[in-house]
Amino acid sequence: MFTGNCDIVFKDGATSDQVSQFASDLGRNGGEVLHIYNGVVNGFSATIPTHFLTSLQASDLIEYIEPDGIVTTQ
C-alpha cells in the first residue's frame, strides 16, 4: 500500500453512482475510503493497495490521483 493516503479526483462527467462504485471496488480490494468529497471536487481520499492502483489509473473517469499533502494559504 501507499505510505499515507491519496486523493482520487474524478472528471466532471462522473456520476455519484460511479464514484460510489469505485469506492466499493476499492474496499473489496483491500483499500479503505477515508473521506468522500462531493462539493467542488468529486472524489474521495483513500488508502489504495498497490495492486488496485493500476486499475484506477486506467479509468477514463478519473482526472487524477495524488498523495495527500499539507495545503497552506498565505
N, CA, C and O atoms as a GROMACS GRO file, in nm:
protein
  296
    1MET      N    1   0.085  -0.119   0.000
    1MET     CA    2   0.000   0.000   0.000
    1MET      C    3   0.088   0.124   0.000
    1MET      O    4   0.206   0.120   0.037
    2PHE      N    5   0.028   0.233  -0.042
    2PHE     CA    6   0.098   0.361  -0.036
    2PHE      C    7   0.127   0.394   0.109
    2PHE      O    8   0.054   0.354   0.200
    3THR      N    9   0.233   0.467   0.130
    3THR     CA   10   0.256   0.523   0.262
    3THR      C   11   0.172   0.649   0.269
    3THR      O   12   0.196   0.743   0.192
    4GLY      N   13   0.078   0.655   0.357
    4GLY     CA   14  -0.011   0.770   0.364
    4GLY      C   15  -0.135   0.748   0.279
    4GLY      O   16  -0.163   0.637   0.235
    5ASN      N   17  -0.207   0.856   0.257
    5ASN     CA   18  -0.333   0.850   0.185
    5ASN      C   19  -0.323   0.922   0.052
    5ASN      O   20  -0.233   1.003   0.030
    6CYS      N   21  -0.417   0.890  -0.036
    6CYS     CA   22  -0.422   0.954  -0.167
    6CYS      C   23  -0.559   1.013  -0.190
    6CYS      O   24  -0.658   0.966  -0.134
    7ASP      N   25  -0.564   1.116  -0.273
    7ASP     CA   26  -0.690   1.172  -0.319
    7ASP      C   27  -0.715   1.122  -0.460
    7ASP      O   28  -0.626   1.128  -0.545
    8ILE      N   29  -0.834   1.074  -0.484
    8ILE     CA   30  -0.877   1.030  -0.616
    8ILE      C   31  -0.983   1.129  -0.661
    8ILE      O   32  -1.089   1.138  -0.599
    9VAL      N   33  -0.956   1.203  -0.767
    9VAL     CA   34  -1.049   1.305  -0.816
    9VAL      C   35  -1.102   1.262  -0.952
    9VAL      O   36  -1.025   1.228  -1.042
   10PHE      N   37  -1.234   1.264  -0.965
   10PHE     CA   38  -1.300   1.221  -1.087
   10PHE      C   39  -1.328   1.339  -1.179
   10PHE      O   40  -1.339   1.454  -1.136
   11LYS      N   41  -1.340   1.307  -1.307
   11LYS     CA   42  -1.373   1.410  -1.407
   11LYS      C   43  -1.515   1.460  -1.384
   11LYS      O   44  -1.595   1.394  -1.318
   12ASP      N   45  -1.544   1.576  -1.441
   12ASP     CA   46  -1.675   1.639  -1.421
   12ASP      C   47  -1.792   1.550  -1.462
   12ASP      O   48  -1.899   1.560  -1.401
   13GLY      N   49  -1.775   1.465  -1.561
   13GLY     CA   50  -1.886   1.382  -1.608
   13GLY      C   51  -1.917   1.261  -1.522
   13GLY      O   52  -2.017   1.194  -1.546
   14ALA      N   53  -1.833   1.230  -1.424
   14ALA     CA   54  -1.856   1.112  -1.339
   14ALA      C   55  -1.975   1.136  -1.247
   14ALA      O   56  -1.988   1.241  -1.185
   15THR      N   57  -2.062   1.037  -1.239
   15THR     CA   58  -2.180   1.048  -1.152
   15THR      C   59  -2.146   1.002  -1.011
   15THR      O   60  -2.045   0.936  -0.988
   16SER      N   61  -2.231   1.037  -0.917
   16SER     CA   62  -2.209   0.993  -0.778
   16SER      C   63  -2.218   0.841  -0.768
   16SER      O   64  -2.150   0.780  -0.686
   17ASP      N   65  -2.302   0.778  -0.851
   17ASP     CA   66  -2.310   0.632  -0.852
   17ASP      C   67  -2.179   0.570  -0.899
   17ASP      O   68  -2.135   0.468  -0.844
   18GLN      N   69  -2.116   0.629  -0.999
   18GLN     CA   70  -1.988   0.578  -1.048
   18GLN      C   71  -1.879   0.593  -0.943
   18GLN      O   72  -1.798   0.502  -0.923
   19VAL      N   73  -1.876   0.707  -0.875
   19VAL     CA   74  -1.778   0.730  -0.769
   19VAL      C   75  -1.800   0.629  -0.656
   19VAL      O   76  -1.705   0.572  -0.602
   20SER      N   77  -1.926   0.607  -0.620
   20SER     CA   78  -1.959   0.508  -0.515
   20SER      C   79  -1.915   0.368  -0.555
   20SER      O   80  -1.868   0.291  -0.471
   21GLN      N   81  -1.930   0.335  -0.683
   21GLN     CA   82  -1.888   0.203  -0.731
   21GLN      C   83  -1.737   0.186  -0.717
   21GLN      O   84  -1.690   0.080  -0.674
   22PHE      N   85  -1.660   0.290  -0.753
   22PHE     CA   86  -1.515   0.284  -0.736
   22PHE      C   87  -1.478   0.268  -0.589
   22PHE      O   88  -1.388   0.192  -0.556
   23ALA      N   89  -1.548   0.340  -0.501
   23ALA     CA   90  -1.521   0.330  -0.358
   23ALA      C   91  -1.550   0.189  -0.308
   23ALA      O   92  -1.474   0.134  -0.228
   24SER      N   93  -1.659   0.129  -0.354
   24SER     CA   94  -1.693  -0.008  -0.315
   24SER      C   95  -1.589  -0.107  -0.366
   24SER      O   96  -1.546  -0.196  -0.293
   25ASP      N   97  -1.549  -0.090  -0.494
   25ASP     CA   98  -1.447  -0.178  -0.551
   25ASP      C   99  -1.316  -0.168  -0.474
   25ASP      O  100  -1.248  -0.268  -0.451
   26LEU      N  101  -1.281  -0.046  -0.435
   26LEU     CA  102  -1.159  -0.024  -0.358
   26LEU      C  103  -1.164  -0.101  -0.227
   26LEU      O  104  -1.067  -0.167  -0.189
   27GLY      N  105  -1.276  -0.092  -0.157
   27GLY     CA  106  -1.292  -0.163  -0.030
   27GLY      C  107  -1.283  -0.313  -0.046
   27GLY      O  108  -1.223  -0.381   0.038
   28ARG      N  109  -1.342  -0.366  -0.153
   28ARG     CA  110  -1.336  -0.510  -0.178
   28ARG      C  111  -1.196  -0.557  -0.216
   28ARG      O  112  -1.167  -0.676  -0.209
   29ASN      N  113  -1.110  -0.463  -0.255
   29ASN     CA  114  -0.974  -0.499  -0.295
   29ASN      C  115  -0.870  -0.461  -0.190
   29ASN      O  116  -0.752  -0.450  -0.220
   30GLY      N  117  -0.916  -0.441  -0.065
   30GLY     CA  118  -0.823  -0.419   0.045
   30GLY      C  119  -0.792  -0.274   0.076
   30GLY      O  120  -0.709  -0.247   0.163
   31GLY      N  121  -0.855  -0.181   0.007
   31GLY     CA  122  -0.833  -0.039   0.034
   31GLY      C  123  -0.931   0.013   0.138
   31GLY      O  124  -1.019  -0.060   0.184
   32GLU      N  125  -0.913   0.137   0.174
   32GLU     CA  126  -1.002   0.199   0.272
   32GLU      C  127  -1.032   0.342   0.230
   32GLU      O  128  -0.941   0.424   0.214
   33VAL      N  129  -1.160   0.372   0.212
   33VAL     CA  130  -1.203   0.508   0.181
   33VAL      C  131  -1.208   0.585   0.313
   33VAL      O  132  -1.271   0.542   0.409
   34LEU      N  133  -1.140   0.698   0.315
   34LEU     CA  134  -1.131   0.777   0.438
   34LEU      C  135  -1.228   0.895   0.440
   34LEU      O  136  -1.280   0.931   0.545
   35HIS      N  137  -1.250   0.953   0.324
   35HIS     CA  138  -1.340   1.069   0.316
   35HIS      C  139  -1.391   1.081   0.173
   35HIS      O  140  -1.314   1.065   0.078
   36ILE      N  141  -1.520   1.108   0.158
   36ILE     CA  142  -1.578   1.129   0.025
   36ILE      C  143  -1.599   1.278   0.005
   36ILE      O  144  -1.655   1.347   0.091
   37TYR      N  145  -1.552   1.328  -0.111
   37TYR     CA  146  -1.569   1.469  -0.147
   37TYR      C  147  -1.684   1.477  -0.247
   37TYR      O  148  -1.685   1.404  -0.346
   38ASN      N  149  -1.779   1.564  -0.223
   38ASN     CA  150  -1.888   1.580  -0.317
   38ASN      C  151  -1.930   1.726  -0.331
   38ASN      O  152  -2.048   1.756  -0.352
   39GLY      N  153  -1.834   1.814  -0.320
   39GLY     CA  154  -1.860   1.956  -0.337
   39GLY      C  155  -1.793   2.005  -0.463
   39GLY      O  156  -1.830   1.966  -0.574
   40VAL      N  157  -1.695   2.089  -0.446
   40VAL     CA  158  -1.618   2.141  -0.559
   40VAL      C  159  -1.542   2.029  -0.628
   40VAL      O  160  -1.529   2.029  -0.751
   41VAL      N  161  -1.492   1.935  -0.549
   41VAL     CA  162  -1.416   1.821  -0.602
   41VAL      C  163  -1.504   1.697  -0.589
   41VAL      O  164  -1.566   1.674  -0.485
   42ASN      N  165  -1.508   1.616  -0.694
   42ASN     CA  166  -1.585   1.493  -0.695
   42ASN      C  167  -1.487   1.377  -0.682
   42ASN      O  168  -1.416   1.345  -0.777
   43GLY      N  169  -1.483   1.313  -0.564
   43GLY     CA  170  -1.389   1.204  -0.544
   43GLY      C  171  -1.383   1.161  -0.400
   43GLY      O  172  -1.478   1.180  -0.324
   44PHE      N  173  -1.269   1.102  -0.362
   44PHE     CA  174  -1.253   1.058  -0.225
   44PHE      C  175  -1.106   1.047  -0.188
   44PHE      O  176  -1.018   1.042  -0.275
   45SER      N  177  -1.082   1.043  -0.059
   45SER     CA  178  -0.949   1.020  -0.004
   45SER      C  179  -0.946   0.875   0.042
   45SER      O  180  -1.041   0.826   0.102
   46ALA      N  181  -0.835   0.806   0.014
   46ALA     CA  182  -0.831   0.663   0.046
   46ALA      C  183  -0.688   0.614   0.059
   46ALA      O  184  -0.593   0.678   0.015
   47THR      N  185  -0.677   0.498   0.122
   47THR     CA  186  -0.555   0.420   0.119
   47THR      C  187  -0.576   0.316   0.011
   47THR      O  188  -0.672   0.240   0.015
   48ILE      N  189  -0.485   0.312  -0.088
   48ILE     CA  190  -0.504   0.228  -0.205
   48ILE      C  191  -0.398   0.117  -0.209
   48ILE      O  192  -0.279   0.146  -0.205
   49PRO      N  193  -0.441  -0.008  -0.216
   49PRO     CA  194  -0.344  -0.116  -0.234
   49PRO      C  195  -0.275  -0.101  -0.370
   49PRO      O  196  -0.338  -0.063  -0.468
   50THR      N  197  -0.148  -0.132  -0.374
   50THR     CA  198  -0.070  -0.117  -0.497
   50THR      C  199  -0.132  -0.194  -0.613
   50THR      O  200  -0.136  -0.144  -0.725
   51HIS      N  201  -0.180  -0.315  -0.586
   51HIS     CA  202  -0.237  -0.396  -0.694
   51HIS      C  203  -0.365  -0.336  -0.753
   51HIS      O  204  -0.400  -0.370  -0.866
   52PHE      N  205  -0.434  -0.249  -0.680
   52PHE     CA  206  -0.557  -0.188  -0.730
   52PHE      C  207  -0.532  -0.054  -0.796
   52PHE      O  208  -0.615  -0.005  -0.872
   53LEU      N  209  -0.418   0.006  -0.768
   53LEU     CA  210  -0.385   0.138  -0.823
   53LEU      C  211  -0.387   0.138  -0.975
   53LEU      O  212  -0.436   0.233  -1.036
   54THR      N  213  -0.335   0.035  -1.037
   54THR     CA  214  -0.328   0.027  -1.182
   54THR      C  215  -0.466   0.035  -1.246
   54THR      O  216  -0.484   0.103  -1.347
   55SER      N  217  -0.564  -0.034  -1.188
   55SER     CA  218  -0.698  -0.029  -1.245
   55SER      C  219  -0.762   0.108  -1.227
   55SER      O  220  -0.838   0.153  -1.313
   56LEU      N  221  -0.731   0.176  -1.118
   56LEU     CA  222  -0.781   0.313  -1.100
   56LEU      C  223  -0.718   0.406  -1.204
   56LEU      O  224  -0.787   0.488  -1.264
   57GLN      N  225  -0.588   0.394  -1.223
   57GLN     CA  226  -0.519   0.480  -1.318
   57GLN      C  227  -0.566   0.458  -1.461
   57GLN      O  228  -0.557   0.549  -1.543
   58ALA      N  229  -0.617   0.341  -1.492
   58ALA     CA  230  -0.663   0.310  -1.628
   58ALA      C  231  -0.803   0.363  -1.658
   58ALA      O  232  -0.846   0.360  -1.773
   59SER      N  233  -0.873   0.411  -1.557
   59SER     CA  234  -1.011   0.455  -1.577
   59SER      C  235  -1.017   0.591  -1.647
   59SER      O  236  -0.943   0.683  -1.614
   60ASP      N  237  -1.106   0.600  -1.745
   60ASP     CA  238  -1.130   0.727  -1.814
   60ASP      C  239  -1.208   0.826  -1.729
   60ASP      O  240  -1.217   0.944  -1.764
   61LEU      N  241  -1.266   0.781  -1.618
   61LEU     CA  242  -1.346   0.868  -1.532
   61LEU      C  243  -1.262   0.946  -1.432
   61LEU      O  244  -1.308   1.045  -1.376
   62ILE      N  245  -1.139   0.902  -1.408
   62ILE     CA  246  -1.055   0.964  -1.305
   62ILE      C  247  -0.968   1.073  -1.367
   62ILE      O  248  -0.895   1.049  -1.464
   63GLU      N  249  -0.977   1.192  -1.308
   63GLU     CA  250  -0.896   1.306  -1.353
   63GLU      C  251  -0.752   1.290  -1.307
   63GLU      O  252  -0.658   1.302  -1.385
   64TYR      N  253  -0.736   1.261  -1.175
   64TYR     CA  254  -0.600   1.240  -1.122
   64TYR      C  255  -0.604   1.171  -0.987
   64TYR      O  256  -0.706   1.170  -0.918
   65ILE      N  257  -0.490   1.112  -0.952
   65ILE     CA  258  -0.468   1.051  -0.822
   65ILE      C  259  -0.338   1.111  -0.769
   65ILE      O  260  -0.235   1.110  -0.838
   66GLU      N  261  -0.343   1.163  -0.647
   66GLU     CA  262  -0.222   1.222  -0.590
   66GLU      C  263  -0.214   1.193  -0.442
   66GLU      O  264  -0.317   1.180  -0.376
   67PRO      N  265  -0.093   1.182  -0.389
   67PRO     CA  266  -0.076   1.162  -0.244
   67PRO      C  267  -0.130   1.282  -0.168
   67PRO      O  268  -0.117   1.396  -0.213
   68ASP      N  269  -0.192   1.256  -0.052
   68ASP     CA  270  -0.236   1.365   0.035
   68ASP      C  271  -0.115   1.446   0.078
   68ASP      O  272  -0.005   1.391   0.093
   69GLY      N  273  -0.135   1.573   0.096
   69GLY     CA  274  -0.027   1.658   0.144
   69GLY      C  275  -0.082   1.772   0.227
   69GLY      O  276  -0.204   1.783   0.245
   70ILE      N  277   0.003   1.853   0.276
   70ILE     CA  278  -0.036   1.968   0.355
   70ILE      C  279  -0.059   2.085   0.263
   70ILE      O  280   0.024   2.115   0.178
   71VAL      N  281  -0.172   2.152   0.279
   71VAL     CA  282  -0.205   2.268   0.200
   71VAL      C  283  -0.202   2.390   0.291
   71VAL      O  284  -0.257   2.388   0.400
   72THR      N  285  -0.136   2.495   0.246
   72THR     CA  286  -0.131   2.619   0.325
   72THR      C  287  -0.177   2.736   0.240
   72THR      O  288  -0.175   2.729   0.117
   73THR      N  289  -0.219   2.841   0.304
   73THR     CA  290  -0.256   2.965   0.236
   73THR      C  291  -0.171   3.077   0.291
   73THR      O  292  -0.121   3.070   0.403
   74GLN      N  293  -0.156   3.179   0.212
   74GLN     CA  294  -0.074   3.291   0.258
   74GLN      C  295  -0.160   3.405   0.305
   74GLN      O  296  -0.107   3.508   0.348
   0.00000   0.00000   0.00000
